[in-house]
């Protein structure tokens, strides 16, 4: 059942959206003695050679290279690498700013991660506690607490299932029953028009399209110092995959904050108009 106040879900990709690079590049790749270019080339070689998932290929490579380098991969080790992940300007203070603005407009703000990166590494970042749920890849662990097999692999199509789980208020990754059950629109916890999706590239396109198609707001975020990323955002906007594009500056004086506040204003106004339309003398 919906809350008496509208809930607005801000759903973020991670790499390239909240962070300027892939999370493995901030400590893990250096620890195994490779450069980022070498690591991703090796990962692509596995995926192409085996006609395999890019996500499962990078997870296998992390496992194999850590083993060769004598590095244990326990949850605490992943979280330790996560502590080193860089964030875009303003990200640390972003959540408090938006939560306060949402409260001032009478809406509840919730933040979610929807990423092909590693949940365990995101849990090590200083912003991990800001998210209601982190939907991302993760490993299974043996009796010694060491990673032994991929547990969850999230590619660009798998990301879309989490939108429908957020829509229905389902936080379990494992669930594949409740998410597929028919549910009346007025029973869905967060309607699609109350979603704001942030992504930076092609792997986010299915989610961007779904959110936009169902009345939500999709935002292409780009690194302002990377012209290629900016052109990707322009292409997504030009192809009408997204509603907006904005630089990855999350400070209060930035365009992203102004844009999101304006979307929240619209959601709050639309919600109030719908409430008034139901008024019966």
N, C-alpha and C positions, 0 to 999 in steps of 0.2 A: 504494500500500500504506500502511496506517495506521502511524503511529509507534508504537514500543513504549510510549511514554507518551501518554496522551490529550491531544489538542490541543483547546483551547477557543477558539472564534472569537468575539470581541466585534465586532459589526458595527454601525456608527453611521451614521445620517443625519447631516448637518452643520448646516444652517441650522435654528435652533430647538432643536437637540439638544445640540450642543457650543458653539454660538454663539447669543447672544440675538436675532439678526436675520438677514436675508438678507445674504450676503456682499457683494453689490453696494452695500449701503447704508453701507459703511465706507470711503468714499473715492471709488469710481468714480462713483457717481451725482452726488456733489458736484462732481467734476471736469468733468462735462458740463453743469453749471449747472442741474440739476433737483433737485427734492425726491424722496424715496422714493415718496411718494404719486403724484406726477406720472409718474414712471418706470413704476411698475406699472400705472397706469391706461392709459398709452400701450401697454404690452405687452399688456394685456387687450384693448384696442381692436383691435390687430392680430390677435390670436387669434380674437376673436369675429367681426370683420369678414371674415376669410378662412377661418373655420372651421378654424383651424390649431392645431398643437401649442402649448401654453403655453410649453414649454421652447424650441422653435425660435423662437418669437416674441420671447422675452426675449433670446435670443442674437443675433437679427437686429437688435433695437433697440440692444443694446450696440454692435454693429458700426457701425450707421448713425450713432448719436449721437456716438461717438468720432470718426468720420470728419468730421462737421460741426464738432466742437470742435477738430479738428487734433491729436487724441491718437492716438499710435501704439499698436497693440495687439500687442506682441510678447510672447513668453513671460515675459521679464524684467519687462515692464510689468504683466502680470497678477500676477506674483509680488510686485511692489512694492505693488500694491493689497492683496494677500493679507496682507502684513505688518501692515496696519492693522485687520484683522478682530478684533473683540472675542471673547473666549472666556468661558464661564461660570466661576464660582468653582471653583477646584481643578482645572480641566482640565489645566493644564500639568504638574502633579505626579501626575495620575491614573494614567498608564500605568506609571510606575515602581512605584507602590503595588500595582497589580493584578498586574504581572509578578512582583513579589516574593512576593505572596501565592500566586499560582499555583505558583510554584517550591516554596514551603513545603508545598504539598499534592500535589506530584508531578505537576503538569500543566503543559503548555506553553501559554502564552497568546499569541494572535495578534490583532492589531487590524486592522480593515478599514473603509474608508469606502464607503458606498453612497448616493450623493447626486445630486440634480438640479442642484446647484450646479456651479461650474467647477473642474475638476481643477487647472488652472494657478494659480488663486487659492489653493486649499487648499495647494498646494505651497509657497506663500509664507508660510504660517503657521508659528509656532514649533513646532508639533506634527507637521508633515508627516512627519518621519523615523520617527515611532512606528508608522506603518501599513505592513503587509506589502504592501497594494495599495490604491490610491485608485481606486475605480470612480465616475466622475462624467463630466459633460459636458466636451467639449474642442473646440478649433478645429483646422482645418487651416491650414498656414502657407505663404506663397509663398517665392520664392527670396531675398527680403529679410528673411525671418523674421517677416513681419507676417501677422496673422490674415486669412484671406480667405473662409472658409466653415466652417460647423459640421462637425466631424469625428465627434463622438459626442454624441447627445442622449439623456438618460436621464429618461424620465418614470416615473410610478408603476408602470406595468406592466413597463417595461424593467428596473426595479430587481430584479424577481424573478429574472431570468436570472442575475444575479450571485450570488444565493444558491446556485444549483445549480453555478456555477463554483467557488465557495468549497468547496462540498461535495465536489467531485471534484478539487480542487487545481489548477484551471485559472486562470491569472492574465491571460491574453490577453483584451482586450476584443473583438478581431476574431473570435476563434474561434466558430464556430457548428456545428462538426462534433463535436468531442470531447464537448462539453457535452450533446449529444443521444444519444450512444452509451450503450447499456445497460452497466451496471457492477454487479458484485456488491456488496452492502452492505459486506462486510468489506474491500473494496478502496477504498472511498471515504475520502478523506483526513480529512475532518471530518464526522462524522455530524450530522444535524440536531439530535439531543438534546444535542450539544456546542456549540450556537450560542446566543448571547445577542444579540438584536436590539434596538437603541435607536432610537426615533423619536418625533416630537412631534405628528404630525397625520395628516390624511386621506391624503396621498400615500404614507404608510408602511403603510397598512392592508393591501394585498396581501402585503407582506413579513412584516408582523406575523402575519397569519393563517397563512401558509405555515409559518413557523418554529414557531408554536404548534401547528399541526395535526400536524406531524411530530415532536413531542416536545421541541422546543426551548423557549426562554424569551424571550418578547417583553415589552419594557418601554416603557411610555409615559412619556416625560420631559416635564416642563412647567416653564416659567419661574415660580418662586414669586411673582414680583411681577406676574404677568399672570393675572388671574382667568379670562379667556377661555381661555387655554391650559390652566389647571387643569381647567376644565370639560370641555374636549376630552379630556383624559386620563381624567377620570371616565367620560365617555361610552364611550370605547374599552374601559375596564375593565368597565363595566356591560354592554356588548354582547358581552363575552367575546372581543374582538379581541386582547387582550393578557393576560398573566398577572399583571402588576404595573404600578403607577404610582409615580413617584418624582420629587421636585423635582430640578432641574438644578443640584445642588450636588455636586461631585465630590471634596470634601475627605474626609480619612480619618475625620473625626468625623460625616460625613453619612449619611443613610439609603441613598443609592445605593451607597456603598462596602460597607455592611453587607449590603445585598441581594445584590450581585454576589458577595461572598465566600461567602454562604450558597448561592448557585447553584453556585459552583465546588465547594464542599464536597459538594453533592449529586451533581454530575457525577463527581467523584473516587470517591465511595462506590459509585455505580452501576457504574462501570468496574471497580472491585475486585470487586464481587459477581459481575459477568459473568465475570471472570477465574476466580474460585473455582468458578463453576458449570461451567466447562470442565475442571475437575480430574478426571483419571482415574487410579485407582490402578494 
